Amino acid sequence: MKKDIHPDNYRLVVFKDFSCDEAFLTRSCAQTKDTIVWEDGNEYPLVKLEISSKSHPFYTGKMKFVDTAGRIDKFNKKFSKFGKKKEKKAEEN
């Protein structure tokens, strides 16, 4: 490696995919406040992932149900009051 171009905090880090409870140890300079004890008994910084190659449908070949309808309903409920004001103004004109 070339000198003086890589970060100083390049170290071993555990990445854990919480959707399928899989973890892997690799080198990274990702910032994290959490730590975890790895299989070798040593403590390493922990980076929490929502999705990785172990759980992504492209790599697994399995489709995963995502609650998009629930998120859409939640969004519409949260912002429905803003749309009603415009409707009332249009009715008045």
PDB file with one MODEL, atoms N, CA, C and O in Angstrom:
MODEL        1
ATOM      1  N   MET A   1       0.836  -1.186   0.000  1.00  0.00           N
ATOM      2  CA  MET A   1       0.000   0.000   0.000  1.00  0.00           C
ATOM      3  C   MET A   1       0.878   1.246   0.000  1.00  0.00           C
ATOM      4  O   MET A   1       1.973   1.257   0.561  1.00  0.00           O
ATOM      5  N   LYS A   2       0.377   2.278  -0.633  1.00  0.00           N
ATOM      6  CA  LYS A   2       1.097   3.547  -0.646  1.00  0.00           C
ATOM      7  C   LYS A   2       1.010   4.193   0.736  1.00  0.00           C
ATOM      8  O   LYS A   2       0.003   4.069   1.433  1.00  0.00           O
ATOM      9  N   LYS A   3       2.058   4.865   1.108  1.00  0.00           N
ATOM     10  CA  LYS A   3       2.087   5.525   2.412  1.00  0.00           C
ATOM     11  C   LYS A   3       1.321   6.834   2.355  1.00  0.00           C
ATOM     12  O   LYS A   3       1.263   7.493   1.316  1.00  0.00           O
ATOM     13  N   ASP A   4       0.734   7.201   3.488  1.00  0.00           N
ATOM     14  CA  ASP A   4       0.075   8.487   3.713  1.00  0.00           C
ATOM     15  C   ASP A   4      -1.172   8.734   2.866  1.00  0.00           C
ATOM     16  O   ASP A   4      -1.570   9.887   2.701  1.00  0.00           O
ATOM     17  N   ILE A   5      -1.801   7.688   2.323  1.00  0.00           N
ATOM     18  CA  ILE A   5      -3.054   7.906   1.602  1.00  0.00           C
ATOM     19  C   ILE A   5      -4.218   7.157   2.246  1.00  0.00           C
ATOM     20  O   ILE A   5      -5.373   7.380   1.883  1.00  0.00           O
ATOM     21  N   HIS A   6      -3.923   6.271   3.201  1.00  0.00           N
ATOM     22  CA  HIS A   6      -4.977   5.494   3.852  1.00  0.00           C
ATOM     23  C   HIS A   6      -5.262   6.047   5.245  1.00  0.00           C
ATOM     24  O   HIS A   6      -4.365   6.591   5.890  1.00  0.00           O
ATOM     25  N   PRO A   7      -6.499   5.912   5.713  1.00  0.00           N
ATOM     26  CA  PRO A   7      -6.842   6.412   7.053  1.00  0.00           C
ATOM     27  C   PRO A   7      -6.049   5.686   8.143  1.00  0.00           C
ATOM     28  O   PRO A   7      -5.640   4.537   7.975  1.00  0.00           O
ATOM     29  N   ASP A   8      -5.849   6.366   9.234  1.00  0.00           N
ATOM     30  CA  ASP A   8      -5.109   5.781  10.357  1.00  0.00           C
ATOM     31  C   ASP A   8      -5.955   4.777  11.141  1.00  0.00           C
ATOM     32  O   ASP A   8      -5.412   3.891  11.799  1.00  0.00           O
ATOM     33  N   ASN A   9      -7.281   4.912  11.072  1.00  0.00           N
ATOM     34  CA  ASN A   9      -8.147   4.051  11.874  1.00  0.00           C
ATOM     35  C   ASN A   9      -8.647   2.820  11.090  1.00  0.00           C
ATOM     36  O   ASN A   9      -9.723   2.303  11.393  1.00  0.00           O
ATOM     37  N   TYR A  10      -7.900   2.356  10.110  1.00  0.00           N
ATOM     38  CA  TYR A  10      -8.235   1.163   9.348  1.00  0.00           C
ATOM     39  C   TYR A  10      -7.976  -0.046  10.230  1.00  0.00           C
ATOM     40  O   TYR A  10      -6.828  -0.336  10.566  1.00  0.00           O
ATOM     41  N   ARG A  11      -9.042  -0.760  10.613  1.00  0.00           N
ATOM     42  CA  ARG A  11      -8.928  -1.822  11.601  1.00  0.00           C
ATOM     43  C   ARG A  11      -9.947  -2.913  11.319  1.00  0.00           C
ATOM     44  O   ARG A  11     -10.763  -2.785  10.406  1.00  0.00           O
ATOM     45  N   LEU A  12      -9.904  -3.994  12.105  1.00  0.00           N
ATOM     46  CA  LEU A  12     -10.893  -5.060  11.990  1.00  0.00           C
ATOM     47  C   LEU A  12     -12.215  -4.595  12.581  1.00  0.00           C
ATOM     48  O   LEU A  12     -12.248  -4.025  13.671  1.00  0.00           O
ATOM     49  N   VAL A  13     -13.312  -4.840  11.854  1.00  0.00           N
ATOM     50  CA  VAL A  13     -14.645  -4.413  12.267  1.00  0.00           C
ATOM     51  C   VAL A  13     -15.627  -5.542  11.969  1.00  0.00           C
ATOM     52  O   VAL A  13     -15.483  -6.238  10.964  1.00  0.00           O
ATOM     53  N   VAL A  14     -16.621  -5.727  12.833  1.00  0.00           N
ATOM     54  CA  VAL A  14     -17.678  -6.704  12.601  1.00  0.00           C
ATOM     55  C   VAL A  14     -18.883  -5.983  12.012  1.00  0.00           C
ATOM     56  O   VAL A  14     -19.355  -4.993  12.571  1.00  0.00           O
ATOM     57  N   PHE A  15     -19.380  -6.481  10.882  1.00  0.00           N
ATOM     58  CA  PHE A  15     -20.609  -5.998  10.269  1.00  0.00           C
ATOM     59  C   PHE A  15     -21.682  -7.037  10.546  1.00  0.00           C
ATOM     60  O   PHE A  15     -21.505  -8.210  10.220  1.00  0.00           O
ATOM     61  N   LYS A  16     -22.799  -6.621  11.146  1.00  0.00           N
ATOM     62  CA  LYS A  16     -23.863  -7.567  11.494  1.00  0.00           C
ATOM     63  C   LYS A  16     -25.161  -7.160  10.816  1.00  0.00           C
ATOM     64  O   LYS A  16     -25.632  -6.033  10.969  1.00  0.00           O
ATOM     65  N   ASP A  17     -25.731  -8.097  10.064  1.00  0.00           N
ATOM     66  CA  ASP A  17     -27.011  -7.919   9.388  1.00  0.00           C
ATOM     67  C   ASP A  17     -28.093  -8.404  10.348  1.00  0.00           C
ATOM     68  O   ASP A  17     -28.216  -9.604  10.594  1.00  0.00           O
ATOM     69  N   PHE A  18     -28.875  -7.474  10.890  1.00  0.00           N
ATOM     70  CA  PHE A  18     -29.868  -7.831  11.897  1.00  0.00           C
ATOM     71  C   PHE A  18     -31.134  -8.432  11.301  1.00  0.00           C
ATOM     72  O   PHE A  18     -31.949  -8.985  12.040  1.00  0.00           O
ATOM     73  N   SER A  19     -31.325  -8.343   9.985  1.00  0.00           N
ATOM     74  CA  SER A  19     -32.520  -8.936   9.385  1.00  0.00           C
ATOM     75  C   SER A  19     -32.408 -10.451   9.310  1.00  0.00           C
ATOM     76  O   SER A  19     -33.427 -11.141   9.338  1.00  0.00           O
ATOM     77  N   CYS A  20     -31.180 -10.992   9.215  1.00  0.00           N
ATOM     78  CA  CYS A  20     -31.009 -12.450   9.158  1.00  0.00           C
ATOM     79  C   CYS A  20     -30.036 -12.946  10.218  1.00  0.00           C
ATOM     80  O   CYS A  20     -29.698 -14.130  10.242  1.00  0.00           O
ATOM     81  N   ASP A  21     -29.583 -12.059  11.090  1.00  0.00           N
ATOM     82  CA  ASP A  21     -28.699 -12.396  12.210  1.00  0.00           C
ATOM     83  C   ASP A  21     -27.377 -13.032  11.751  1.00  0.00           C
ATOM     84  O   ASP A  21     -26.887 -13.973  12.374  1.00  0.00           O
ATOM     85  N   GLU A  22     -26.813 -12.514  10.670  1.00  0.00           N
ATOM     86  CA  GLU A  22     -25.512 -12.958  10.165  1.00  0.00           C
ATOM     87  C   GLU A  22     -24.491 -11.852  10.412  1.00  0.00           C
ATOM     88  O   GLU A  22     -24.826 -10.668  10.378  1.00  0.00           O
ATOM     89  N   ALA A  23     -23.240 -12.249  10.660  1.00  0.00           N
ATOM     90  CA  ALA A  23     -22.181 -11.274  10.899  1.00  0.00           C
ATOM     91  C   ALA A  23     -20.913 -11.718  10.188  1.00  0.00           C
ATOM     92  O   ALA A  23     -20.686 -12.910   9.977  1.00  0.00           O
ATOM     93  N   PHE A  24     -20.086 -10.736   9.821  1.00  0.00           N
ATOM     94  CA  PHE A  24     -18.792 -11.054   9.221  1.00  0.00           C
ATOM     95  C   PHE A  24     -17.759 -10.047   9.688  1.00  0.00           C
ATOM     96  O   PHE A  24     -18.071  -8.888   9.961  1.00  0.00           O
ATOM     97  N   LEU A  25     -16.525 -10.513   9.772  1.00  0.00           N
ATOM     98  CA  LEU A  25     -15.405  -9.719  10.251  1.00  0.00           C
ATOM     99  C   LEU A  25     -14.552  -9.318   9.059  1.00  0.00           C
ATOM    100  O   LEU A  25     -14.147 -10.172   8.270  1.00  0.00           O
ATOM    101  N   THR A  26     -14.278  -8.034   8.923  1.00  0.00           N
ATOM    102  CA  THR A  26     -13.458  -7.533   7.826  1.00  0.00           C
ATOM    103  C   THR A  26     -12.766  -6.253   8.264  1.00  0.00           C
ATOM    104  O   THR A  26     -13.008  -5.759   9.365  1.00  0.00           O
ATOM    105  N   ARG A  27     -11.921  -5.722   7.420  1.00  0.00           N
ATOM    106  CA  ARG A  27     -11.232  -4.466   7.739  1.00  0.00           C
ATOM    107  C   ARG A  27     -12.039  -3.290   7.212  1.00  0.00           C
ATOM    108  O   ARG A  27     -12.587  -3.337   6.111  1.00  0.00           O
ATOM    109  N   SER A  28     -12.103  -2.230   8.020  1.00  0.00           N
ATOM    110  CA  SER A  28     -12.856  -1.045   7.639  1.00  0.00           C
ATOM    111  C   SER A  28     -12.408   0.131   8.491  1.00  0.00           C
ATOM    112  O   SER A  28     -11.755  -0.041   9.520  1.00  0.00           O
ATOM    113  N   CYS A  29     -12.770   1.325   8.047  1.00  0.00           N
ATOM    114  CA  CYS A  29     -12.534   2.520   8.863  1.00  0.00           C
ATOM    115  C   CYS A  29     -13.865   3.184   9.202  1.00  0.00           C
ATOM    116  O   CYS A  29     -13.903   4.366   9.543  1.00  0.00           O
ATOM    117  N   ALA A  30     -14.968   2.416   9.109  1.00  0.00           N
ATOM    118  CA  ALA A  30     -16.300   2.922   9.437  1.00  0.00           C
ATOM    119  C   ALA A  30     -16.352   3.301  10.914  1.00  0.00           C
ATOM    120  O   ALA A  30     -15.873   2.563  11.775  1.00  0.00           O
ATOM    121  N   GLN A  31     -16.941   4.462  11.190  1.00  0.00           N
ATOM    122  CA  GLN A  31     -17.063   4.947  12.561  1.00  0.00           C
ATOM    123  C   GLN A  31     -18.225   4.256  13.262  1.00  0.00           C
ATOM    124  O   GLN A  31     -19.293   4.095  12.671  1.00  0.00           O
ATOM    125  N   THR A  32     -18.036   3.852  14.495  1.00  0.00           N
ATOM    126  CA  THR A  32     -19.089   3.201  15.269  1.00  0.00           C
ATOM    127  C   THR A  32     -18.820   3.372  16.764  1.00  0.00           C
ATOM    128  O   THR A  32     -17.676   3.506  17.200  1.00  0.00           O
ATOM    129  N   LYS A  33     -19.900   3.361  17.527  1.00  0.00           N
ATOM    130  CA  LYS A  33     -19.779   3.460  18.980  1.00  0.00           C
ATOM    131  C   LYS A  33     -20.003   2.109  19.647  1.00  0.00           C
ATOM    132  O   LYS A  33     -19.641   1.926  20.809  1.00  0.00           O
ATOM    133  N   ASP A  34     -20.597   1.158  18.923  1.00  0.00           N
ATOM    134  CA  ASP A  34     -20.923  -0.151  19.478  1.00  0.00           C
ATOM    135  C   ASP A  34     -19.757  -1.122  19.310  1.00  0.00           C
ATOM    136  O   ASP A  34     -18.940  -0.987  18.399  1.00  0.00           O
ATOM    137  N   THR A  35     -19.701  -2.101  20.209  1.00  0.00           N
ATOM    138  CA  THR A  35     -18.700  -3.164  20.112  1.00  0.00           C
ATOM    139  C   THR A  35     -19.380  -4.505  20.303  1.00  0.00           C
ATOM    140  O   THR A  35     -20.494  -4.582  20.821  1.00  0.00           O
ATOM    141  N   ILE A  36     -18.700  -5.560  19.880  1.00  0.00           N
ATOM    142  CA  ILE A  36     -19.225  -6.915  20.020  1.00  0.00           C
ATOM    143  C   ILE A  36     -18.048  -7.864  20.235  1.00  0.00           C
ATOM    144  O   ILE A  36     -16.952  -7.633  19.723  1.00  0.00           O
ATOM    145  N   VAL A  37     -18.285  -8.942  21.002  1.00  0.00           N
ATOM    146  CA  VAL A  37     -17.267  -9.966  21.194  1.00  0.00           C
ATOM    147  C   VAL A  37     -17.433 -10.974  20.062  1.00  0.00           C
ATOM    148  O   VAL A  37     -18.501 -11.564  19.901  1.00  0.00           O
ATOM    149  N   TRP A  38     -16.382 -11.167  19.285  1.00  0.00           N
ATOM    150  CA  TRP A  38     -16.419 -12.046  18.123  1.00  0.00           C
ATOM    151  C   TRP A  38     -16.135 -13.477  18.556  1.00  0.00           C
ATOM    152  O   TRP A  38     -15.842 -13.729  19.725  1.00  0.00           O
ATOM    153  N   GLU A  39     -16.221 -14.414  17.614  1.00  0.00           N
ATOM    154  CA  GLU A  39     -16.049 -15.843  17.894  1.00  0.00           C
ATOM    155  C   GLU A  39     -14.678 -16.183  18.472  1.00  0.00           C
ATOM    156  O   GLU A  39     -14.537 -17.179  19.182  1.00  0.00           O
ATOM    157  N   ASP A  40     -13.669 -15.367  18.174  1.00  0.00           N
ATOM    158  CA  ASP A  40     -12.322 -15.635  18.680  1.00  0.00           C
ATOM    159  C   ASP A  40     -12.109 -15.101  20.096  1.00  0.00           C
ATOM    160  O   ASP A  40     -11.022 -15.248  20.655  1.00  0.00           O
ATOM    161  N   GLY A  41     -13.145 -14.479  20.683  1.00  0.00           N
ATOM    162  CA  GLY A  41     -13.063 -13.969  22.041  1.00  0.00           C
ATOM    163  C   GLY A  41     -12.605 -12.527  22.147  1.00  0.00           C
ATOM    164  O   GLY A  41     -12.619 -11.955  23.237  1.00  0.00           O
ATOM    165  N   ASN A  42     -12.201 -11.933  21.042  1.00  0.00           N
ATOM    166  CA  ASN A  42     -11.769 -10.533  21.045  1.00  0.00           C
ATOM    167  C   ASN A  42     -12.960  -9.609  20.813  1.00  0.00           C
ATOM    168  O   ASN A  42     -13.959  -9.995  20.207  1.00  0.00           O
ATOM    169  N   GLU A  43     -12.830  -8.385  21.308  1.00  0.00           N
ATOM    170  CA  GLU A  43     -13.887  -7.385  21.148  1.00  0.00           C
ATOM    171  C   GLU A  43     -13.540  -6.475  19.970  1.00  0.00           C
ATOM    172  O   GLU A  43     -12.430  -5.950  19.877  1.00  0.00           O
ATOM    173  N   TYR A  44     -14.523  -6.298  19.063  1.00  0.00           N
ATOM    174  CA  TYR A  44     -14.326  -5.492  17.861  1.00  0.00           C
ATOM    175  C   TYR A  44     -15.440  -4.456  17.744  1.00  0.00           C
ATOM    176  O   TYR A  44     -16.520  -4.642  18.304  1.00  0.00           O
ATOM    177  N   PRO A  45     -15.187  -3.370  17.022  1.00  0.00           N
ATOM    178  CA  PRO A  45     -16.254  -2.401  16.744  1.00  0.00           C
ATOM    179  C   PRO A  45     -17.357  -3.079  15.916  1.00  0.00           C
ATOM    180  O   PRO A  45     -17.081  -3.962  15.103  1.00  0.00           O
ATOM    181  N   LEU A  46     -18.607  -2.654  16.133  1.00  0.00           N
ATOM    182  CA  LEU A  46     -19.757  -3.265  15.461  1.00  0.00           C
ATOM    183  C   LEU A  46     -20.460  -2.230  14.592  1.00  0.00           C
ATOM    184  O   LEU A  46     -20.782  -1.132  15.047  1.00  0.00           O
ATOM    185  N   VAL A  47     -20.694  -2.599  13.324  1.00  0.00           N
ATOM    186  CA  VAL A  47     -21.487  -1.791  12.403  1.00  0.00           C
ATOM    187  C   VAL A  47     -22.771  -2.556  12.142  1.00  0.00           C
ATOM    188  O   VAL A  47     -22.733  -3.697  11.679  1.00  0.00           O
ATOM    189  N   LYS A  48     -23.917  -1.931  12.438  1.00  0.00           N
ATOM    190  CA  LYS A  48     -25.210  -2.587  12.279  1.00  0.00           C
ATOM    191  C   LYS A  48     -25.746  -2.341  10.874  1.00  0.00           C
ATOM    192  O   LYS A  48     -25.766  -1.208  10.393  1.00  0.00           O
ATOM    193  N   LEU A  49     -26.184  -3.425  10.218  1.00  0.00           N
ATOM    194  CA  LEU A  49     -26.722  -3.349   8.862  1.00  0.00           C
ATOM    195  C   LEU A  49     -28.173  -3.788   8.845  1.00  0.00           C
ATOM    196  O   LEU A  49     -28.573  -4.653   9.626  1.00  0.00           O
ATOM    197  N   GLU A  50     -28.963  -3.198   7.960  1.00  0.00           N
ATOM    198  CA  GLU A  50     -30.337  -3.643   7.764  1.00  0.00           C
ATOM    199  C   GLU A  50     -30.407  -4.697   6.673  1.00  0.00           C
ATOM    200  O   GLU A  50     -31.288  -5.557   6.691  1.00  0.00           O
ATOM    201  N   ILE A  51     -29.481  -4.635   5.725  1.00  0.00           N
ATOM    202  CA  ILE A  51     -29.478  -5.586   4.624  1.00  0.00           C
ATOM    203  C   ILE A  51     -28.043  -5.788   4.149  1.00  0.00           C
ATOM    204  O   ILE A  51     -27.251  -4.846   4.113  1.00  0.00           O
ATOM    205  N   SER A  52     -27.718  -7.023   3.787  1.00  0.00           N
ATOM    206  CA  SER A  52     -26.396  -7.357   3.266  1.00  0.00           C
ATOM    207  C   SER A  52     -26.576  -8.428   2.193  1.00  0.00           C
ATOM    208  O   SER A  52     -27.703  -8.752   1.820  1.00  0.00           O
ATOM    209  N   SER A  53     -25.482  -8.968   1.705  1.00  0.00           N
ATOM    210  CA  SER A  53     -25.584 -10.012   0.685  1.00  0.00           C
ATOM    211  C   SER A  53     -26.231 -11.280   1.238  1.00  0.00           C
ATOM    212  O   SER A  53     -26.726 -12.100   0.466  1.00  0.00           O
ATOM    213  N   LYS A  54     -26.236 -11.454   2.547  1.00  0.00           N
ATOM    214  CA  LYS A  54     -26.872 -12.629   3.168  1.00  0.00           C
ATOM    215  C   LYS A  54     -28.394 -12.522   3.192  1.00  0.00           C
ATOM    216  O   LYS A  54     -29.079 -13.536   3.322  1.00  0.00           O
ATOM    217  N   SER A  55     -28.937 -11.296   3.068  1.00  0.00           N
ATOM    218  CA  SER A  55     -30.385 -11.137   3.145  1.00  0.00           C
ATOM    219  C   SER A  55     -30.988 -10.444   1.924  1.00  0.00           C
ATOM    220  O   SER A  55     -32.212 -10.386   1.807  1.00  0.00           O
ATOM    221  N   HIS A  56     -30.175  -9.921   1.019  1.00  0.00           N
ATOM    222  CA  HIS A  56     -30.695  -9.210  -0.150  1.00  0.00           C
ATOM    223  C   HIS A  56     -31.292 -10.201  -1.152  1.00  0.00           C
ATOM    224  O   HIS A  56     -30.663 -11.213  -1.462  1.00  0.00           O
ATOM    225  N   PRO A  57     -32.499  -9.926  -1.662  1.00  0.00           N
ATOM    226  CA  PRO A  57     -33.154 -10.852  -2.591  1.00  0.00           C
ATOM    227  C   PRO A  57     -32.337 -11.156  -3.848  1.00  0.00           C
ATOM    228  O   PRO A  57     -32.448 -12.255  -4.392  1.00  0.00           O
ATOM    229  N   PHE A  58     -31.535 -10.230  -4.314  1.00  0.00           N
ATOM    230  CA  PHE A  58     -30.726 -10.480  -5.511  1.00  0.00           C
ATOM    231  C   PHE A  58     -29.748 -11.627  -5.280  1.00  0.00           C
ATOM    232  O   PHE A  58     -29.542 -12.451  -6.171  1.00  0.00           O
ATOM    233  N   TYR A  59     -29.140 -11.691  -4.088  1.00  0.00           N
ATOM    234  CA  TYR A  59     -28.146 -12.711  -3.786  1.00  0.00           C
ATOM    235  C   TYR A  59     -28.767 -14.000  -3.256  1.00  0.00           C
ATOM    236  O   TYR A  59     -28.232 -15.084  -3.490  1.00  0.00           O
ATOM    237  N   THR A  60     -29.880 -13.895  -2.550  1.00  0.00           N
ATOM    238  CA  THR A  60     -30.493 -15.088  -1.955  1.00  0.00           C
ATOM    239  C   THR A  60     -31.474 -15.770  -2.888  1.00  0.00           C
ATOM    240  O   THR A  60     -31.723 -16.968  -2.752  1.00  0.00           O
ATOM    241  N   GLY A  61     -32.038 -15.026  -3.839  1.00  0.00           N
ATOM    242  CA  GLY A  61     -33.040 -15.602  -4.733  1.00  0.00           C
ATOM    243  C   GLY A  61     -34.411 -15.692  -4.100  1.00  0.00           C
ATOM    244  O   GLY A  61     -35.336 -16.228  -4.711  1.00  0.00           O
ATOM    245  N   LYS A  62     -34.563 -15.184  -2.899  1.00  0.00           N
ATOM    246  CA  LYS A  62     -35.839 -15.232  -2.186  1.00  0.00           C
ATOM    247  C   LYS A  62     -36.370 -13.820  -2.031  1.00  0.00           C
ATOM    248  O   LYS A  62     -35.632 -12.913  -1.645  1.00  0.00           O
ATOM    249  N   MET A  63     -37.640 -13.632  -2.329  1.00  0.00           N
ATOM    250  CA  MET A  63     -38.248 -12.327  -2.148  1.00  0.00           C
ATOM    251  C   MET A  63     -38.619 -12.162  -0.678  1.00  0.00           C
ATOM    252  O   MET A  63     -39.070 -13.106  -0.029  1.00  0.00           O
ATOM    253  N   LYS A  64     -38.429 -10.985  -0.177  1.00  0.00           N
ATOM    254  CA  LYS A  64     -38.731 -10.672   1.214  1.00  0.00           C
ATOM    255  C   LYS A  64     -39.895  -9.694   1.229  1.00  0.00           C
ATOM    256  O   LYS A  64     -39.878  -8.708   0.492  1.00  0.00           O
ATOM    257  N   PHE A  65     -40.897  -9.946   2.046  1.00  0.00           N
ATOM    258  CA  PHE A  65     -42.057  -9.074   2.125  1.00  0.00           C
ATOM    259  C   PHE A  65     -41.665  -7.778   2.812  1.00  0.00           C
ATOM    260  O   PHE A  65     -41.137  -7.781   3.924  1.00  0.00           O
ATOM    261  N   VAL A  66     -41.927  -6.680   2.138  1.00  0.00           N
ATOM    262  CA  VAL A  66     -41.661  -5.357   2.693  1.00  0.00           C
ATOM    263  C   VAL A  66     -42.998  -4.656   2.855  1.00  0.00           C
ATOM    264  O   VAL A  66     -43.810  -4.647   1.929  1.00  0.00           O
ATOM    265  N   ASP A  67     -43.231  -4.082   3.997  1.00  0.00           N
ATOM    266  CA  ASP A  67     -44.508  -3.455   4.310  1.00  0.00           C
ATOM    267  C   ASP A  67     -44.581  -2.061   3.687  1.00  0.00           C
ATOM    268  O   ASP A  67     -44.596  -1.058   4.401  1.00  0.00           O
ATOM    269  N   THR A  68     -44.625  -2.001   2.367  1.00  0.00           N
ATOM    270  CA  THR A  68     -44.703  -0.693   1.713  1.00  0.00           C
ATOM    271  C   THR A  68     -46.095  -0.107   1.853  1.00  0.00           C
ATOM    272  O   THR A  68     -46.244   1.109   1.972  1.00  0.00           O
ATOM    273  N   ALA A  69     -47.111  -0.947   1.842  1.00  0.00           N
ATOM    274  CA  ALA A  69     -48.477  -0.432   1.981  1.00  0.00           C
ATOM    275  C   ALA A  69     -48.658   0.225   3.339  1.00  0.00           C
ATOM    276  O   ALA A  69     -49.302   1.269   3.441  1.00  0.00           O
ATOM    277  N   GLY A  70     -48.109  -0.363   4.367  1.00  0.00           N
ATOM    278  CA  GLY A  70     -48.200   0.223   5.698  1.00  0.00           C
ATOM    279  C   GLY A  70     -47.473   1.549   5.788  1.00  0.00           C
ATOM    280  O   GLY A  70     -47.935   2.473   6.458  1.00  0.00           O
ATOM    281  N   ARG A  71     -46.339   1.645   5.117  1.00  0.00           N
ATOM    282  CA  ARG A  71     -45.588   2.902   5.127  1.00  0.00           C
ATOM    283  C   ARG A  71     -46.330   3.980   4.352  1.00  0.00           C
ATOM    284  O   ARG A  71     -46.322   5.146   4.746  1.00  0.00           O
ATOM    285  N   ILE A  72     -46.970   3.598   3.252  1.00  0.00           N
ATOM    286  CA  ILE A  72     -47.737   4.557   2.452  1.00  0.00           C
ATOM    287  C   ILE A  72     -48.929   5.068   3.245  1.00  0.00           C
ATOM    288  O   ILE A  72     -49.202   6.268   3.254  1.00  0.00           O
ATOM    289  N   ASP A  73     -49.639   4.166   3.911  1.00  0.00           N
ATOM    290  CA  ASP A  73     -50.783   4.572   4.733  1.00  0.00           C
ATOM    291  C   ASP A  73     -50.347   5.499   5.859  1.00  0.00           C
ATOM    292  O   ASP A  73     -51.031   6.475   6.167  1.00  0.00           O
ATOM    293  N   LYS A  74     -49.214   5.195   6.470  1.00  0.00           N
ATOM    294  CA  LYS A  74     -48.693   6.028   7.553  1.00  0.00           C
ATOM    295  C   LYS A  74     -48.353   7.424   7.031  1.00  0.00           C
ATOM    296  O   LYS A  74     -48.643   8.425   7.687  1.00  0.00           O
ATOM    297  N   PHE A  75     -47.736   7.487   5.844  1.00  0.00           N
ATOM    298  CA  PHE A  75     -47.393   8.776   5.239  1.00  0.00           C
ATOM    299  C   PHE A  75     -48.656   9.567   4.930  1.00  0.00           C
ATOM    300  O   PHE A  75     -48.738  10.752   5.252  1.00  0.00           O
ATOM    301  N   ASN A  76     -49.648   8.922   4.305  1.00  0.00           N
ATOM    302  CA  ASN A  76     -50.891   9.611   3.958  1.00  0.00           C
ATOM    303  C   ASN A  76     -51.617  10.119   5.200  1.00  0.00           C
ATOM    304  O   ASN A  76     -52.172  11.218   5.192  1.00  0.00           O
ATOM    305  N   LYS A  77     -51.613   9.326   6.259  1.00  0.00           N
ATOM    306  CA  LYS A  77     -52.268   9.735   7.497  1.00  0.00           C
ATOM    307  C   LYS A  77     -51.551  10.938   8.119  1.00  0.00           C
ATOM    308  O   LYS A  77     -52.189  11.857   8.632  1.00  0.00           O
ATOM    309  N   LYS A  78     -50.222  10.915   8.063  1.00  0.00           N
ATOM    310  CA  LYS A  78     -49.430  11.983   8.673  1.00  0.00           C
ATOM    311  C   LYS A  78     -49.599  13.306   7.929  1.00  0.00           C
ATOM    312  O   LYS A  78     -49.666  14.363   8.555  1.00  0.00           O
ATOM    313  N   PHE A  79     -49.667  13.256   6.608  1.00  0.00           N
ATOM    314  CA  PHE A  79     -49.698  14.474   5.814  1.00  0.00           C
ATOM    315  C   PHE A  79     -51.059  14.769   5.190  1.00  0.00           C
ATOM    316  O   PHE A  79     -51.160  15.654   4.341  1.00  0.00           O
ATOM    317  N   SER A  80     -52.091  14.060   5.584  1.00  0.00           N
ATOM    318  CA  SER A  80     -53.419  14.290   5.010  1.00  0.00           C
ATOM    319  C   SER A  80     -53.970  15.662   5.373  1.00  0.00           C
ATOM    320  O   SER A  80     -54.722  16.249   4.595  1.00  0.00           O
ATOM    321  N   LYS A  81     -53.610  16.175   6.531  1.00  0.00           N
ATOM    322  CA  LYS A  81     -54.129  17.478   6.957  1.00  0.00           C
ATOM    323  C   LYS A  81     -53.641  18.609   6.051  1.00  0.00           C
ATOM    324  O   LYS A  81     -54.327  19.622   5.914  1.00  0.00           O
ATOM    325  N   PHE A  82     -52.477  18.455   5.434  1.00  0.00           N
ATOM    326  CA  PHE A  82     -51.961  19.495   4.549  1.00  0.00           C
ATOM    327  C   PHE A  82     -52.731  19.534   3.231  1.00  0.00           C
ATOM    328  O   PHE A  82     -52.928  20.609   2.665  1.00  0.00           O
ATOM    329  N   GLY A  83     -53.164  18.387   2.741  1.00  0.00           N
ATOM    330  CA  GLY A  83     -53.931  18.326   1.499  1.00  0.00           C
ATOM    331  C   GLY A  83     -55.336  18.874   1.663  1.00  0.00           C
ATOM    332  O   GLY A  83     -55.897  19.407   0.706  1.00  0.00           O
ATOM    333  N   LYS A  84     -55.920  18.758   2.849  1.00  0.00           N
ATOM    334  CA  LYS A  84     -57.284  19.235   3.100  1.00  0.00           C
ATOM    335  C   LYS A  84     -57.370  20.749   3.020  1.00  0.00           C
ATOM    336  O   LYS A  84     -58.394  21.279   2.588  1.00  0.00           O
ATOM    337  N   LYS A  85     -56.336  21.454   3.421  1.00  0.00           N
ATOM    338  CA  LYS A  85     -56.344  22.915   3.365  1.00  0.00           C
ATOM    339  C   LYS A  85     -56.438  23.393   1.924  1.00  0.00           C
ATOM    340  O   LYS A  85     -57.159  24.348   1.635  1.00  0.00           O
ATOM    341  N   LYS A  86     -55.725  22.748   1.030  1.00  0.00           N
ATOM    342  CA  LYS A  86     -55.751  23.136  -0.372  1.00  0.00           C
ATOM    343  C   LYS A  86     -57.118  22.845  -0.987  1.00  0.00           C
ATOM    344  O   LYS A  86     -57.610  23.617  -1.811  1.00  0.00           O
ATOM    345  N   GLU A  87     -57.734  21.723  -0.582  1.00  0.00           N
ATOM    346  CA  GLU A  87     -59.033  21.361  -1.106  1.00  0.00           C
ATOM    347  C   GLU A  87     -60.088  22.387  -0.684  1.00  0.00           C
ATOM    348  O   GLU A  87     -60.949  22.756  -1.484  1.00  0.00           O
ATOM    349  N   LYS A  88     -60.024  22.846   0.569  1.00  0.00           N
ATOM    350  CA  LYS A  88     -60.977  23.828   1.070  1.00  0.00           C
ATOM    351  C   LYS A  88     -60.834  25.153   0.341  1.00  0.00           C
ATOM    352  O   LYS A  88     -61.834  25.791   0.010  1.00  0.00           O
ATOM    353  N   LYS A  89     -59.589  25.576   0.085  1.00  0.00           N
ATOM    354  CA  LYS A  89     -59.374  26.820  -0.644  1.00  0.00           C
ATOM    355  C   LYS A  89     -59.893  26.710  -2.069  1.00  0.00           C
ATOM    356  O   LYS A  89     -60.432  27.681  -2.599  1.00  0.00           O
ATOM    357  N   ALA A  90     -59.747  25.570  -2.692  1.00  0.00           N
ATOM    358  CA  ALA A  90     -60.228  25.388  -4.064  1.00  0.00           C
ATOM    359  C   ALA A  90     -61.742  25.413  -4.107  1.00  0.00           C
ATOM    360  O   ALA A  90     -62.316  25.934  -5.064  1.00  0.00           O
ATOM    361  N   GLU A  91     -62.417  24.860  -3.085  1.00  0.00           N
ATOM    362  CA  GLU A  91     -63.870  24.864  -3.017  1.00  0.00           C
ATOM    363  C   GLU A  91     -64.430  26.275  -2.821  1.00  0.00           C
ATOM    364  O   GLU A  91     -65.483  26.613  -3.362  1.00  0.00           O
ATOM    365  N   GLU A  92     -63.709  27.102  -2.035  1.00  0.00           N
ATOM    366  CA  GLU A  92     -64.162  28.463  -1.742  1.00  0.00           C
ATOM    367  C   GLU A  92     -64.101  29.345  -2.980  1.00  0.00           C
ATOM    368  O   GLU A  92     -64.924  30.250  -3.121  1.00  0.00           O
ATOM    369  N   ASN A  93     -63.168  29.113  -3.867  1.00  0.00           N
ATOM    370  CA  ASN A  93     -63.005  29.938  -5.069  1.00  0.00           C
ATOM    371  C   ASN A  93     -63.999  29.515  -6.076  1.00  0.00           C
ATOM    372  O   ASN A  93     -64.046  30.075  -7.171  1.00  0.00           O
TER     373      ASN A  93
ENDMDL
END
